[in-house]
Amino acid sequence: MTDQRMKALFKVEKNNLNDLQNLLGRARKQAKALESTLDEINNFQIRKENKKSEFK
């Protein structure tokens, strides 16, 4: 394999790794947002249950 071809392949692989890192970063942000949303839903349901028990 020529030196030029190896450099080209290395560049492609480096770009692929950068793309994967960007996708992982986005996935991490979306996972945090989802976790936050689920926490809000859970907290709302807990508050709702607590209010029900007060009126029994």
PDB file with one MODEL, atoms N, CA, C and O in Angstrom:
MODEL        1
ATOM      1  N   MET A   1       0.853  -1.177   0.000  1.00  0.00           N
ATOM      2  CA  MET A   1       0.000   0.000   0.000  1.00  0.00           C
ATOM      3  C   MET A   1       0.899   1.241   0.000  1.00  0.00           C
ATOM      4  O   MET A   1       1.868   1.332   0.754  1.00  0.00           O
ATOM      5  N   THR A   2       0.557   2.160  -0.842  1.00  0.00           N
ATOM      6  CA  THR A   2       1.387   3.357  -0.952  1.00  0.00           C
ATOM      7  C   THR A   2       1.150   4.283   0.237  1.00  0.00           C
ATOM      8  O   THR A   2       0.129   4.220   0.922  1.00  0.00           O
ATOM      9  N   ASP A   3       2.122   5.127   0.443  1.00  0.00           N
ATOM     10  CA  ASP A   3       2.046   6.099   1.540  1.00  0.00           C
ATOM     11  C   ASP A   3       0.853   7.035   1.347  1.00  0.00           C
ATOM     12  O   ASP A   3       0.161   7.388   2.302  1.00  0.00           O
ATOM     13  N   GLN A   4       0.627   7.430   0.091  1.00  0.00           N
ATOM     14  CA  GLN A   4      -0.474   8.346  -0.233  1.00  0.00           C
ATOM     15  C   GLN A   4      -1.826   7.696   0.093  1.00  0.00           C
ATOM     16  O   GLN A   4      -2.714   8.328   0.666  1.00  0.00           O
ATOM     17  N   ARG A   5      -1.957   6.433  -0.282  1.00  0.00           N
ATOM     18  CA  ARG A   5      -3.218   5.710  -0.025  1.00  0.00           C
ATOM     19  C   ARG A   5      -3.441   5.531   1.479  1.00  0.00           C
ATOM     20  O   ARG A   5      -4.568   5.657   1.957  1.00  0.00           O
ATOM     21  N   MET A   6      -2.393   5.243   2.212  1.00  0.00           N
ATOM     22  CA  MET A   6      -2.514   5.087   3.668  1.00  0.00           C
ATOM     23  C   MET A   6      -2.961   6.396   4.313  1.00  0.00           C
ATOM     24  O   MET A   6      -3.791   6.396   5.222  1.00  0.00           O
ATOM     25  N   LYS A   7      -2.406   7.510   3.839  1.00  0.00           N
ATOM     26  CA  LYS A   7      -2.803   8.820   4.374  1.00  0.00           C
ATOM     27  C   LYS A   7      -4.273   9.096   4.087  1.00  0.00           C
ATOM     28  O   LYS A   7      -4.993   9.616   4.940  1.00  0.00           O
ATOM     29  N   ALA A   8      -4.718   8.744   2.874  1.00  0.00           N
ATOM     30  CA  ALA A   8      -6.121   8.960   2.502  1.00  0.00           C
ATOM     31  C   ALA A   8      -7.041   8.106   3.373  1.00  0.00           C
ATOM     32  O   ALA A   8      -8.067   8.589   3.851  1.00  0.00           O
ATOM     33  N   LEU A   9      -6.680   6.849   3.578  1.00  0.00           N
ATOM     34  CA  LEU A   9      -7.489   5.968   4.423  1.00  0.00           C
ATOM     35  C   LEU A   9      -7.521   6.462   5.867  1.00  0.00           C
ATOM     36  O   LEU A   9      -8.564   6.422   6.521  1.00  0.00           O
ATOM     37  N   PHE A  10      -6.386   6.922   6.353  1.00  0.00           N
ATOM     38  CA  PHE A  10      -6.316   7.447   7.714  1.00  0.00           C
ATOM     39  C   PHE A  10      -7.234   8.656   7.866  1.00  0.00           C
ATOM     40  O   PHE A  10      -7.917   8.805   8.879  1.00  0.00           O
ATOM     41  N   LYS A  11      -7.242   9.521   6.846  1.00  0.00           N
ATOM     42  CA  LYS A  11      -8.085  10.715   6.888  1.00  0.00           C
ATOM     43  C   LYS A  11      -9.568  10.326   6.926  1.00  0.00           C
ATOM     44  O   LYS A  11     -10.351  10.918   7.669  1.00  0.00           O
ATOM     45  N   VAL A  12      -9.943   9.334   6.126  1.00  0.00           N
ATOM     46  CA  VAL A  12     -11.331   8.871   6.111  1.00  0.00           C
ATOM     47  C   VAL A  12     -11.712   8.303   7.477  1.00  0.00           C
ATOM     48  O   VAL A  12     -12.780   8.612   8.006  1.00  0.00           O
ATOM     49  N   GLU A  13     -10.845   7.480   8.041  1.00  0.00           N
ATOM     50  CA  GLU A  13     -11.132   6.884   9.351  1.00  0.00           C
ATOM     51  C   GLU A  13     -11.216   7.947  10.439  1.00  0.00           C
ATOM     52  O   GLU A  13     -12.045   7.854  11.344  1.00  0.00           O
ATOM     53  N   LYS A  14     -10.361   8.950  10.348  1.00  0.00           N
ATOM     54  CA  LYS A  14     -10.391  10.044  11.323  1.00  0.00           C
ATOM     55  C   LYS A  14     -11.721  10.795  11.220  1.00  0.00           C
ATOM     56  O   LYS A  14     -12.319  11.150  12.235  1.00  0.00           O
ATOM     57  N   ASN A  15     -12.178  11.033   9.990  1.00  0.00           N
ATOM     58  CA  ASN A  15     -13.471  11.698   9.793  1.00  0.00           C
ATOM     59  C   ASN A  15     -14.610  10.844  10.337  1.00  0.00           C
ATOM     60  O   ASN A  15     -15.549  11.363  10.940  1.00  0.00           O
ATOM     61  N   ASN A  16     -14.524   9.528  10.120  1.00  0.00           N
ATOM     62  CA  ASN A  16     -15.549   8.627  10.653  1.00  0.00           C
ATOM     63  C   ASN A  16     -15.588   8.695  12.178  1.00  0.00           C
ATOM     64  O   ASN A  16     -16.663   8.719  12.777  1.00  0.00           O
ATOM     65  N   LEU A  17     -14.415   8.726  12.801  1.00  0.00           N
ATOM     66  CA  LEU A  17     -14.358   8.829  14.264  1.00  0.00           C
ATOM     67  C   LEU A  17     -14.942  10.150  14.748  1.00  0.00           C
ATOM     68  O   LEU A  17     -15.657  10.189  15.749  1.00  0.00           O
ATOM     69  N   ASN A  18     -14.637  11.227  14.039  1.00  0.00           N
ATOM     70  CA  ASN A  18     -15.196  12.532  14.407  1.00  0.00           C
ATOM     71  C   ASN A  18     -16.719  12.518  14.292  1.00  0.00           C
ATOM     72  O   ASN A  18     -17.421  13.051  15.152  1.00  0.00           O
ATOM     73  N   ASP A  19     -17.223  11.902  13.218  1.00  0.00           N
ATOM     74  CA  ASP A  19     -18.674  11.800  13.049  1.00  0.00           C
ATOM     75  C   ASP A  19     -19.295  11.007  14.194  1.00  0.00           C
ATOM     76  O   ASP A  19     -20.332  11.394  14.732  1.00  0.00           O
ATOM     77  N   LEU A  20     -18.660   9.901  14.563  1.00  0.00           N
ATOM     78  CA  LEU A  20     -19.170   9.091  15.676  1.00  0.00           C
ATOM     79  C   LEU A  20     -19.160   9.867  16.985  1.00  0.00           C
ATOM     80  O   LEU A  20     -20.103   9.777  17.770  1.00  0.00           O
ATOM     81  N   GLN A  21     -18.095  10.629  17.221  1.00  0.00           N
ATOM     82  CA  GLN A  21     -18.021  11.431  18.446  1.00  0.00           C
ATOM     83  C   GLN A  21     -19.132  12.473  18.474  1.00  0.00           C
ATOM     84  O   GLN A  21     -19.738  12.714  19.519  1.00  0.00           O
ATOM     85  N   ASN A  22     -19.398  13.092  17.323  1.00  0.00           N
ATOM     86  CA  ASN A  22     -20.478  14.078  17.252  1.00  0.00           C
ATOM     87  C   ASN A  22     -21.832  13.426  17.520  1.00  0.00           C
ATOM     88  O   ASN A  22     -22.663  13.977  18.242  1.00  0.00           O
ATOM     89  N   LEU A  23     -22.045  12.249  16.935  1.00  0.00           N
ATOM     90  CA  LEU A  23     -23.303  11.536  17.169  1.00  0.00           C
ATOM     91  C   LEU A  23     -23.455  11.137  18.630  1.00  0.00           C
ATOM     92  O   LEU A  23     -24.545  11.236  19.193  1.00  0.00           O
ATOM     93  N   LEU A  24     -22.367  10.686  19.243  1.00  0.00           N
ATOM     94  CA  LEU A  24     -22.418  10.330  20.661  1.00  0.00           C
ATOM     95  C   LEU A  24     -22.726  11.546  21.524  1.00  0.00           C
ATOM     96  O   LEU A  24     -23.474  11.452  22.497  1.00  0.00           O
ATOM     97  N   GLY A  25     -22.152  12.678  21.169  1.00  0.00           N
ATOM     98  CA  GLY A  25     -22.428  13.909  21.905  1.00  0.00           C
ATOM     99  C   GLY A  25     -23.898  14.288  21.822  1.00  0.00           C
ATOM    100  O   GLY A  25     -24.510  14.664  22.822  1.00  0.00           O
ATOM    101  N   ARG A  26     -24.464  14.186  20.615  1.00  0.00           N
ATOM    102  CA  ARG A  26     -25.885  14.485  20.447  1.00  0.00           C
ATOM    103  C   ARG A  26     -26.753  13.498  21.213  1.00  0.00           C
ATOM    104  O   ARG A  26     -27.734  13.880  21.852  1.00  0.00           O
ATOM    105  N   ALA A  27     -26.379  12.225  21.141  1.00  0.00           N
ATOM    106  CA  ALA A  27     -27.144  11.195  21.855  1.00  0.00           C
ATOM    107  C   ALA A  27     -27.095  11.438  23.359  1.00  0.00           C
ATOM    108  O   ALA A  27     -28.092  11.248  24.057  1.00  0.00           O
ATOM    109  N   ARG A  28     -25.941  11.855  23.853  1.00  0.00           N
ATOM    110  CA  ARG A  28     -25.793  12.138  25.284  1.00  0.00           C
ATOM    111  C   ARG A  28     -26.711  13.291  25.696  1.00  0.00           C
ATOM    112  O   ARG A  28     -27.365  13.222  26.737  1.00  0.00           O
ATOM    113  N   LYS A  29     -26.761  14.352  24.878  1.00  0.00           N
ATOM    114  CA  LYS A  29     -27.634  15.491  25.180  1.00  0.00           C
ATOM    115  C   LYS A  29     -29.102  15.079  25.154  1.00  0.00           C
ATOM    116  O   LYS A  29     -29.883  15.483  26.016  1.00  0.00           O
ATOM    117  N   GLN A  30     -29.473  14.273  24.162  1.00  0.00           N
ATOM    118  CA  GLN A  30     -30.864  13.827  24.070  1.00  0.00           C
ATOM    119  C   GLN A  30     -31.225  12.911  25.231  1.00  0.00           C
ATOM    120  O   GLN A  30     -32.348  12.961  25.733  1.00  0.00           O
ATOM    121  N   ALA A  31     -30.289  12.079  25.658  1.00  0.00           N
ATOM    122  CA  ALA A  31     -30.540  11.195  26.801  1.00  0.00           C
ATOM    123  C   ALA A  31     -30.745  12.020  28.070  1.00  0.00           C
ATOM    124  O   ALA A  31     -31.611  11.701  28.885  1.00  0.00           O
ATOM    125  N   LYS A  32     -29.955  13.077  28.240  1.00  0.00           N
ATOM    126  CA  LYS A  32     -30.125  13.952  29.411  1.00  0.00           C
ATOM    127  C   LYS A  32     -31.484  14.640  29.372  1.00  0.00           C
ATOM    128  O   LYS A  32     -32.166  14.739  30.392  1.00  0.00           O
ATOM    129  N   ALA A  33     -31.877  15.118  28.183  1.00  0.00           N
ATOM    130  CA  ALA A  33     -33.175  15.775  28.045  1.00  0.00           C
ATOM    131  C   ALA A  33     -34.303  14.799  28.337  1.00  0.00           C
ATOM    132  O   ALA A  33     -35.278  15.157  28.998  1.00  0.00           O
ATOM    133  N   LEU A  34     -34.181  13.581  27.855  1.00  0.00           N
ATOM    134  CA  LEU A  34     -35.194  12.561  28.117  1.00  0.00           C
ATOM    135  C   LEU A  34     -35.266  12.232  29.603  1.00  0.00           C
ATOM    136  O   LEU A  34     -36.353  12.101  30.167  1.00  0.00           O
ATOM    137  N   GLU A  35     -34.114  12.101  30.225  1.00  0.00           N
ATOM    138  CA  GLU A  35     -34.077  11.821  31.661  1.00  0.00           C
ATOM    139  C   GLU A  35     -34.755  12.944  32.443  1.00  0.00           C
ATOM    140  O   GLU A  35     -35.501  12.690  33.388  1.00  0.00           O
ATOM    141  N   SER A  36     -34.493  14.174  32.046  1.00  0.00           N
ATOM    142  CA  SER A  36     -35.105  15.325  32.706  1.00  0.00           C
ATOM    143  C   SER A  36     -36.626  15.303  32.531  1.00  0.00           C
ATOM    144  O   SER A  36     -37.371  15.560  33.477  1.00  0.00           O
ATOM    145  N   THR A  37     -37.073  14.997  31.322  1.00  0.00           N
ATOM    146  CA  THR A  37     -38.511  14.924  31.057  1.00  0.00           C
ATOM    147  C   THR A  37     -39.160  13.820  31.882  1.00  0.00           C
ATOM    148  O   THR A  37     -40.232  14.015  32.456  1.00  0.00           O
ATOM    149  N   LEU A  38     -38.510  12.662  31.939  1.00  0.00           N
ATOM    150  CA  LEU A  38     -39.050  11.556  32.734  1.00  0.00           C
ATOM    151  C   LEU A  38     -39.094  11.908  34.216  1.00  0.00           C
ATOM    152  O   LEU A  38     -40.033  11.529  34.917  1.00  0.00           O
ATOM    153  N   ASP A  39     -38.088  12.629  34.696  1.00  0.00           N
ATOM    154  CA  ASP A  39     -38.088  13.078  36.092  1.00  0.00           C
ATOM    155  C   ASP A  39     -39.261  14.020  36.357  1.00  0.00           C
ATOM    156  O   ASP A  39     -39.922  13.925  37.390  1.00  0.00           O
ATOM    157  N   GLU A  40     -39.514  14.935  35.410  1.00  0.00           N
ATOM    158  CA  GLU A  40     -40.631  15.867  35.564  1.00  0.00           C
ATOM    159  C   GLU A  40     -41.958  15.116  35.611  1.00  0.00           C
ATOM    160  O   GLU A  40     -42.823  15.423  36.431  1.00  0.00           O
ATOM    161  N   ILE A  41     -42.114  14.131  34.728  1.00  0.00           N
ATOM    162  CA  ILE A  41     -43.344  13.333  34.715  1.00  0.00           C
ATOM    163  C   ILE A  41     -43.491  12.583  36.029  1.00  0.00           C
ATOM    164  O   ILE A  41     -44.571  12.560  36.620  1.00  0.00           O
ATOM    165  N   ASN A  42     -42.416  11.975  36.480  1.00  0.00           N
ATOM    166  CA  ASN A  42     -42.450  11.217  37.732  1.00  0.00           C
ATOM    167  C   ASN A  42     -42.787  12.127  38.913  1.00  0.00           C
ATOM    168  O   ASN A  42     -43.607  11.772  39.759  1.00  0.00           O
ATOM    169  N   ASN A  43     -42.158  13.289  38.968  1.00  0.00           N
ATOM    170  CA  ASN A  43     -42.429  14.231  40.062  1.00  0.00           C
ATOM    171  C   ASN A  43     -43.876  14.709  40.029  1.00  0.00           C
ATOM    172  O   ASN A  43     -44.506  14.870  41.074  1.00  0.00           O
ATOM    173  N   PHE A  44     -44.400  14.935  38.827  1.00  0.00           N
ATOM    174  CA  PHE A  44     -45.793  15.359  38.694  1.00  0.00           C
ATOM    175  C   PHE A  44     -46.726  14.266  39.206  1.00  0.00           C
ATOM    176  O   PHE A  44     -47.688  14.552  39.918  1.00  0.00           O
ATOM    177  N   GLN A  45     -46.440  13.008  38.841  1.00  0.00           N
ATOM    178  CA  GLN A  45     -47.284  11.902  39.285  1.00  0.00           C
ATOM    179  C   GLN A  45     -47.220  11.743  40.801  1.00  0.00           C
ATOM    180  O   GLN A  45     -48.234  11.448  41.435  1.00  0.00           O
ATOM    181  N   ILE A  46     -46.048  11.935  41.385  1.00  0.00           N
ATOM    182  CA  ILE A  46     -45.907  11.845  42.847  1.00  0.00           C
ATOM    183  C   ILE A  46     -46.723  12.949  43.517  1.00  0.00           C
ATOM    184  O   ILE A  46     -47.428  12.692  44.493  1.00  0.00           O
ATOM    185  N   ARG A  47     -46.633  14.177  43.000  1.00  0.00           N
ATOM    186  CA  ARG A  47     -47.410  15.287  43.566  1.00  0.00           C
ATOM    187  C   ARG A  47     -48.908  15.003  43.444  1.00  0.00           C
ATOM    188  O   ARG A  47     -49.681  15.277  44.362  1.00  0.00           O
ATOM    189  N   LYS A  48     -49.300  14.452  42.303  1.00  0.00           N
ATOM    190  CA  LYS A  48     -50.704  14.133  42.068  1.00  0.00           C
ATOM    191  C   LYS A  48     -51.180  13.074  43.067  1.00  0.00           C
ATOM    192  O   LYS A  48     -52.270  13.196  43.626  1.00  0.00           O
ATOM    193  N   GLU A  49     -50.377  12.047  43.292  1.00  0.00           N
ATOM    194  CA  GLU A  49     -50.725  11.000  44.264  1.00  0.00           C
ATOM    195  C   GLU A  49     -50.783  11.570  45.679  1.00  0.00           C
ATOM    196  O   GLU A  49     -51.665  11.211  46.458  1.00  0.00           O
ATOM    197  N   ASN A  50     -49.850  12.454  46.010  1.00  0.00           N
ATOM    198  CA  ASN A  50     -49.845  13.063  47.347  1.00  0.00           C
ATOM    199  C   ASN A  50     -51.108  13.897  47.575  1.00  0.00           C
ATOM    200  O   ASN A  50     -51.664  13.897  48.673  1.00  0.00           O
ATOM    201  N   LYS A  51     -51.554  14.596  46.552  1.00  0.00           N
ATOM    202  CA  LYS A  51     -52.773  15.397  46.683  1.00  0.00           C
ATOM    203  C   LYS A  51     -53.987  14.504  46.872  1.00  0.00           C
ATOM    204  O   LYS A  51     -54.878  14.839  47.652  1.00  0.00           O
ATOM    205  N   LYS A  52     -54.043  13.380  46.180  1.00  0.00           N
ATOM    206  CA  LYS A  52     -55.177  12.463  46.323  1.00  0.00           C
ATOM    207  C   LYS A  52     -55.281  11.963  47.757  1.00  0.00           C
ATOM    208  O   LYS A  52     -56.378  11.900  48.312  1.00  0.00           O
ATOM    209  N   SER A  53     -54.166  11.612  48.357  1.00  0.00           N
ATOM    210  CA  SER A  53     -54.196  11.047  49.709  1.00  0.00           C
ATOM    211  C   SER A  53     -54.635  12.082  50.746  1.00  0.00           C
ATOM    212  O   SER A  53     -55.155  11.710  51.798  1.00  0.00           O
ATOM    213  N   GLU A  54     -54.436  13.362  50.471  1.00  0.00           N
ATOM    214  CA  GLU A  54     -54.850  14.401  51.413  1.00  0.00           C
ATOM    215  C   GLU A  54     -56.369  14.507  51.504  1.00  0.00           C
ATOM    216  O   GLU A  54     -56.900  14.883  52.548  1.00  0.00           O
ATOM    217  N   PHE A  55     -57.069  14.179  50.426  1.00  0.00           N
ATOM    218  CA  PHE A  55     -58.516  14.363  50.390  1.00  0.00           C
ATOM    219  C   PHE A  55     -59.291  13.118  50.801  1.00  0.00           C
ATOM    220  O   PHE A  55     -60.522  13.137  50.785  1.00  0.00           O
ATOM    221  N   LYS A  56     -58.617  12.051  51.162  1.00  0.00           N
ATOM    222  CA  LYS A  56     -59.311  10.818  51.570  1.00  0.00           C
ATOM    223  C   LYS A  56     -59.849  10.936  52.965  1.00  0.00           C
ATOM    224  O   LYS A  56     -60.461   9.995  53.472  1.00  0.00           O
TER     225      LYS A  56
ENDMDL
END
